[in-house]
Amino acid sequence: MSAEFPTLSSLEQFLEQDFDFVVVGGGTAGLTVAARLSENPDVQIGVLEAGQDHFGDPLVLMPAAYPKMIGDGRYDWKFRTVPQVYSHGKSIEWSRGKGLGGSSAINYQMYNRGQALDYDDWAKLGNPGWNFERLLPYFKKAEKFISPPYSTESNIPLETQHDGQFHGSEGPIRTSFSTWRCPIEKEWVAASSTAGENIGLPLDAWSGNHLGTFHGLSNIDRSPGPASATRSYAVSGYLLPNASRPNLHILTNALVTKLVLATDSSSVTGVSFRHSNQEYTVSVKKEIILAAGVIKSPQILELSGIGDPEILKKAGVQCLIPNPRVGENLQDHPVTGLSYEVVDGEYTLDLLQDPQESEKAMMEYMSTRTGPMSSGGSTHCFASFAALATPEEIEELQNVILNPPSGKNDASIQLVFLPVTLNVEGLDEQTAFFTPPEDMKGKQGFTVGAAICRPLSVGSCHIRTANPFDDPYIDPGYHSHPVDAIILSKAVSLIERICATQPLREKVKNRSFPGKEVELGSEQVRRDFVRKYTGTEYHPIGTLCMGTEGGGRGVVDERLRLRGIRGVRVVDASVFPLHVGGNIVGSVYAVAEKAAGLLKEEWGM
């Protein structure tokens, strides 16, 4: 136990405890639930985290330092998909946070919410209480929205509107607008907000309707004090303020290997984990709370003998609880992008390729907590496919699927303006993606990412072996459904239209990737392009989805209890039955807050 962080336990101290709840995974959802349950001093909470604590780590805390953690095994699980049949056979690297805070410690810090329709569809799948109206209080409970006057200090006006009724004021996780922006972001907002029907400036992009263009909120603390301009994440928000609670015990570097089932397999009695090359077991009196993430949570269940009997047999694991939906329904936001060079005299974050400029920015951050190193997030544009498509394109979708995204309030496309040139050609390799392309060194440019909000391609995640240290078989099935390429092609077309619209057009020198030899005016060329250059937007969901038991859905019920056995509840993004528009960390916090409420209600806490 650390004097500064008494919740951090030694192995011996952890094994001495008599736990009511054990949380598997100290990430975004796990720390949220653990903190809320430990508000009751009469219950003992244990948290097992496979990674390190990373307390005080400047790479975690400095907003613009996140690319340095991507691909680094100290922070990142560095998963990899199987070769993607419909994406030129590429195996795509998947970054997921490893350590306390999970992916909230390494993500881009972008805070979005989906459309109200996204969550309303969750409720329609047999999950009463999970529509947007019922989830909004949990979004607000997790959030502390910091009022934005600070955002105009750099003399770049904040075009984005916001309405306090949709935001929390007392939550653990800070949300704020950026204090620093590249000047060209103003031209992007002006051009994109007039580029198509239903693309304007939303009244509040977190209200359940984010169609249009807006400056994004980031999980960055802008309040005065030592934490100003640092990442706000599950550790800073939920753990550190409660670090002295005597009933909260956290063990890091502890990889959970399986759940321990009762002899009749009717309930779970504890968990086994690996620490310092030894296997240990702890018992639990009430529940195991599974929060290991979309990849590790189904892996742990399958290693425990819970899953599809055929898959478990091939991996050498005895099936104790048949559940063929475990590990199925894997969904991700497939992303592609275009890059542009700006005219002489304009600058972007590419300026930081110059060592002197980089050092200058670092000194500014260290002395005043301002400048480009304090920046997080970027500008977003959500658009409806139906509002952009021709009648012929809508008809094409109707020939492929029964219910195409034909509503003009359906945000099917997300564009993200990134004021830096990223290597889109290296999307499948994360370190390559963040390395400036050779032909743009010494130049200034930007990249626009394009993603599908509600992909129809669905994959799976399953164990290969009985060894918990072997990564599972991850297959997101990118472009396995033909409609995804059609929608992503339309997103690429929209980027081209925006960059050819004033006032942005006069700032663009040329398209740097792909080069002009690629004729993006052709629908077929665009579809081929997006299939070839597809990567992850880091938003996997759904591998232990909630819903009704019939109809091929429902690994967990609407109270997040694992079906077929007592004593296990899943609280992370695995339970999302369908995808939501935008970055998912806000939704993960909301789901975890609701999960904590369900647990307290059920156990009379």
N, C-alpha and C positions, 0 to 999 in steps of 0.2 A: 504494500500500500504506500502510495506517495503522500508526503505531508501536504504538498500543494494540491494534489488531485486524489483525495482519499477514496473516491469511488473506484480508482484503478487498483485491482487486487493482484497480489501474487498468486501463483498456482495454489500454494498451501492454504492461503486465506479463502480462496474461492471454493476449494474442496470442503472446507469446514462448514460452509453455509447450508442452511435448510431452506431451500427455495420454494416459494409459492409459484413463481413464474420464471421460466428461462427463455430469454429472447435469443434466437439464433440469427446472428448478424447485427453488428453495430453500425448500420448504415443509415440512410435517410429515414426509412420507416422504422427501423429497429430502435433507434435512439428516441424517436418521437414517442413511440408506445412505452418504452421503458421509463422515460421521464414522467409521462402522465400517470402510469401505474404507481410509480414511487412517490406520488403526492400523498398516498395513503401510507402512513408510517407503520401500519400493522402488517404489511406484506413485504416479503423479501424478493427482490428482483435480481436475477443474474443475467448478464449479457456476455455472449461468446462471440468474439470477433477474430477472424482469421488474419487480419492485417495488423499494422502498427497503429499507434495513436496519432502520430504526426502533430502533436500539440506544438503550437508556436512556429510551425514550419512556414518560412516566407513564401515558398512555392504555392502552398495552399492559400495563404492569407492575401497575397498580392493579386488583385483582380486580373491583371493581364498576363500573369505567369503560368496560367493553366496549360499552354501547349508544352511546357517543359515536363509536365507530369504524364502526359499522354505517351504511352509506350514505355514508360519506366516501371519496371516490375515492383518497385517499392510502393507505388500508388495505384497501379493498373493491373487487373487480372490478365490483360492482353489475350483475350479469347480470340479465336479465329473460326470463321464459318467453314463449312465444307465447300468445295467448288460449286459455284452457282451456275447451274445449267443454262439459265436464260440470261446470264450476264457474262457471256464469253468465258465461262469456266473459271472465273476469278474466285479465289478464296480471300475473304474480306476480314481484315482485322477489326475486332470489336473491343473497344475500350470500356471497361467497367471499373468503378472505384473500388480499391482494396485498402482497407483501413477504416478507422472510426470516421463516421460521416459518409462512407460509401461514395457513391457517385456525386453526392452533393459537395464533396471535397475537391473534385477534379473537373466538374462540368463548366460550361461557358457562363454559368450564373444567370442565364436567361429565365425570366419568370413569366410564363404564359398560363392561361387557362383555355380549355377547349370551348367550342360552341356549346350553348345550353343543350342543343339537340344531341350532342355527343353523349352526354351523361343521361339524358332522357332515354336514349336507346338502351343504356345499361338497365334502367328500371324495367323496360319493356321485355327484357330477357328473363324475367322472373326474379328481379331483384328490387322489391319495393323499398323505397327510402333512399335509392341511389340516383334519383334524378337531380338536375342542377339546383333546383330550388331547395331541396333537402341537403345538398352538399355545400351550398354557399356558406352556411354558418361555420363549417369546418375549414373551408378556405380562409375565412376571415380569422378564425381562431388561431391559425398558424402564422398569420401575417402581422407585421408591424410596418405599415406604409408610412414612409417618411416624406413629409410634405415637400414639394419640389422647388421652392424659390431658389435653392442652391444651384439648380440646373441652368440658370441663366447667367451665372457668374462669368462664364467664358464668352458672353455676348453672342451666343448662338441661341436664338429663341427656341423655346420648347413648343412645338406645334401640337403635341399630343394632349388630348383632353382627358380628364379623369373625374370620377364622381366618388366621393368619400363613402357613400352608402354601400359600395361594393368592396370596400377594403377594410382590413382589420387595423386596429390601432394599438393593440396590446400584445400581439403574438410574439413568439420567440424569434421568428425569421424576418429579417428586415427586407423590405423591397424599396428600391429607389431608382430614380432616373440618373443617367450618366451626367457627370459634371464636365466631361470633355468629349467633344465630337469633332470629327473631321468636317471642315466646312462643306465638303461635297455632299454630306448627308442631307443638307437642306435641299439641294437640287434633286436628290433622289426622292425625298418626300413629295416635293412639288410635282415631279414628273409621274411618279407612280400613283398618286392620288387622283390623277385624271386619265389613267390608262385604260379604264374599262368600267362597265356597269357594276355598281355596288362596291367600287373601290374609291373610297373617300377617306375622311378622317373620322373614325368611330368615336362615339360619345365617351365610351370607356371600354377599352379592349379587354377588360377583365370582368365585364358585366354579363357574359354569356353571349355576346355578339362582338367578335373581333374582326369582322369583314372590313377591309380597308388597310390603310397604311398608318403606322404609328411608331414612335420611339418606344422601345421595349423597356419594361422594368427589369432590374437586375437584383439578384440577392447580394447586395453590397450595402454595408452599414454606412450611412451618411450622417449619423448623429455625432455631435461633438464628443471628443474624448480619444483615448488611445486606440479604440477600435475603428475610428473613422477611416473610410475608404479601404476596408478589408472585407473579405468574403464573409457573408453571413450564411452559415450552413448548419447541419444538424448538431455538430459539436459545439459551435459557439452559441447556438440558440437553445438547444435542449439539454446538452450535457453539462457544459461548464458552469452555468448558473446554478446547477443542482449538484455540483461535484462534492459537496460535503454531506449529502444525505447518507445516513448510516445503513439504509436498507437497499441501496443501489450498489451493485458489485459488478465490475467490468473486468473481463480477462481478455487481453489481446494476444495475438499470435496463437490463437486456439482454433484449429480447423475442425468444425463439426463433421463427423464421419457418418453418423446415422442416428436415427431415433431408436430408443429402447422401448420395445413393445411388451405388454403384459403377456404371460404365457399363453393366454387364449386369444391374443391379438385383438382384444376388444378396446384397448386403450393404450396410451403412451405413458410410460412411467419415468422417462428420463432421456438424456442424450449422451452419446459417446463423442469424445473429441480428442484430437491429437495436439499435444503441446510438448515442446522440447523432445521430439522423437519418441514420446511415450503416449499410450492410449489411456484415457481416463473416462469415467462416467459420473454424471451427477443426476440425482433424482429430482423430481418435481412433484409438488402436491396438487397443483391446480391445472396449469396448461403450459404446453410448449408453444411459443409464438414464433412462427417461421417468417423471417425477414431477411433472408440471405440473397434476395434478388431474383430476377427472372431466369437466370441461368442456374445458380446454385440451389435455389429452393426446390425445383423439381429434381435436381440431381440428388439432393439429400433424401427426398422421399423415395426415389427409386433405389438408392443404396440401402434403404430401410426395408425394402420389400413391398413398397406401395407403388403400383403402377400397372402397366400393360404386361400380362404374364409372358407373352412372347418376347418382348424386349428384354425383360429381366432375365429370362432363361438364357438368351444369347450372351448376356453380360456376365452370367455365372452367379446371379442373385436369386435366392428363393422368393417366390411371390407369396406374400402373407395377406395382403389386401389388394384384390384385383381392382384396378381403376384405369381403364384404357385411355382416359383423357389427360392423365398426368403427362406434362411435357408437350402436349399438343397446343394448337392455337397460337403459336408464336407469331407475333406481328411486330414490325418495325416500320419507322418512317424511312423509306428509301430516298436518298438525296443525290442530286447531281448539281452541277454548277457551271457558270460561265465567268470568265475573267476579262477585264478591260483595262487598258492603259489610259491614263488621263493626260490631258494636254500639258504642255510645259507651263510651269508656274503654279500648277495645282500640286497639293501633296496629300498623302494618305499615311497610314501606319507603315507603309513600305519605307518611309523615311528612317525608321529605326534599324534598317539594314546597315546604316552608317554607324560604326562603333561610337563616334563622338556624339551623334544624336541619341543613341541608345543610352549612353552614360548620362547625358544631360537629362533625359526623361527619368532615369532612375534617381538621380539626385533631386529632381523636382518632387518625385513621389516621396522620397525619404524625408525631405524637409517640410513639405507643405501638404502632402497627401493629395496632390492634384496632378493633372497632366495625363498623357496617354496610358501610363501604367496604372492609373486609378480607374480606367475605363472598363466597363463590362457591357455585355449584350450588344445590341445594334438595332437597326431599324427593321421592322417586320412589315410584311404585306400579305394579308390573307385574301384569297380570291375564290370565287365560285367558278367551277368548270362550266356550269350551265350558262353563266353570264358571259363567258368568253367564247363558248363554242358556237359553231354554225349549226343550223338545223340538221345538216347532213352528218355532222359529228355526233350530235345527240342521237340521231337514228342509228349510227354505227354502234354506239354503246348499247342501245336498246336491243340490237341484234345479238349482243354478246351476253348481257345480263338482264335479269328481270327488273331490277330496281336500280337504274343508273343514278349517279349524283346529279339529278336534273333540277333540283330546287335551287333557286338563285340565292337562298340564304344558307346554302350548304357550303361551308368553307373547305373545299377539297384540295386547295393548293396553298402552300406556305412559301413565301420568298423571304430570305434573310440577307440583308445588305451588310457585307463585311468589308470594312474600309482597309483592306490589306489584300495582296495578291497571294492566294493559296494555290497549291499545286493540284488542281482538280484531276489531272492525269494520274496522280498517285492516290486517289481516294481510297483504294483498297489497302494501302499501307499508311498507318497513321503518322509515323515520323516523316514519311515522304510528303504527305499532305500538307504538313506545316512547314516544309522547306521551300523557300522561294524558288520558282522555276529559273533555270539558268538564263533564259532569254529575257527575264524581267529584272535581273540584278542591276541595281543602279537606277531603275526606273520606278515610277509611281503608278499604282493601279488599285483596283478593288475587285472583289469577287462577289457574285450573287449566288447564294445557294437556293435550290428549289427542291421542295419535298412534297410528297403526297400525304395529306392528313389522315385519310381513311383508306389505307391500301386494301385491296382485295386479295393480294397474294398472302398466303398463310403458310407457316412452316412448323417446325418442331424442334425440340431439344431433349435429347435422351442420353443416358449413360452408354459408354462403349464397353466398359469393364467394371469389375467390382472394386477397383482401386479408387478411393476418393481423391487421390492426387492427379488422376487422369482427367483432362478436360472432357466435357461431354461433347456429343455430336450436335453441332449447332447448324441448323438449316433454316434460315428465314424465308427461303423460297422466293427471293427477289424476282419479280416479273414472271412468276409462274402463272399469274393471271394476266391475260393480254391487256386488260383495261388499264393497268397501272402505267404501262408505257405510253398509252394514249393520253392519259392525264398529265404525266410528267413531260411529255412532248409539248402539251399546251402551256405548261409552266415555263419551259424554255422559250417558247414563242412570246410569252408575256414579258420575260426579261428583255428580249431583243426590242420589243415595242417600247418598253419604258426607257431603255438607253438611247432610243432614237427620238425621244420626246423632249421638248424644251421644258425647263432650262437645263436638263441634264445633258442633252445632246451636245451642246457646245463645250462641255467639259470632257467629253470622251474623244480620245485620239483614235483608238482602234480596239477591236476585240482581240485580246492576246491569246485566249484559249476558249474554244478551238480557233485556229487561224482561219483566215478568210477563205482558204481552200475548201473548208467544210461548209456546204451550202445549207445553212439552217433554215432557209426559206422553204425547203422541201420537207413535207410531213414525214416521209419515209426516212430521210436522213436524220431528222430529229429523233425518231423512234429508235433507230439504230444507235445513235449517239447516247441516249439516256440508258439503254441497255448495257452498253459498253462501259460507261462511266457512271456507275451507281455505287454508292457507299452507304454507310449507316449515319443516321442523324443522332445516334446514341439513345434511341427511345424504344428499346424492346419491352414488350408487355405480353400478358395473356397466358402464360404457360400453366397456370393453376387457376383458370378463370372461374368466376362465380356465375351462378345461374341455376335454373331448374335442373333437376336430375335427369329428366328426359331430354330428347332432342339433341343429344350429342354434346351437351354443355354441362357445366356445373361440377367442377372438381371440389369447389367449396360452395356452401350455401350463402344466402344473403347476409348472414351474420359472420361470414368468413370462416366458418368451422369446416374442417376437412371432412368430407363424407366418408362413411365406412368405418370410422374409428373415433373414439372420444379423446379429447385432450390436446388437439392440435388446431391452431388457428393461423391462417396465412394473412399477412398484413401489408405486403409490398405490391409492386406493379404487376406481379404474376397474376393477381386476381382480376385485373381489368379484362372484361370480356370482349370489348371492342376498343379500337384506338380512338384517341382524342386529338384535336388539332393543336399543334404547337408543342413546345418543350414541356416535358411531363413532370418536372420536379414539384411544381405547385400542386398537381393532382396527387402525387405520392404523399405529400404532407397531409393533404385533406383526407385521403383514404386512411392514413395512419391515425389521424386525430379521431376520425369516426370509429375506427377499430378500437381505440383506447376507450371511447365512450361505451361501445358495445360490451367490452370486457368488464368495465366498472359496473355497468347495469346488471350483467349476468351474475357477477360475484358479489353484488351488494356492497360495492366499494364507493 
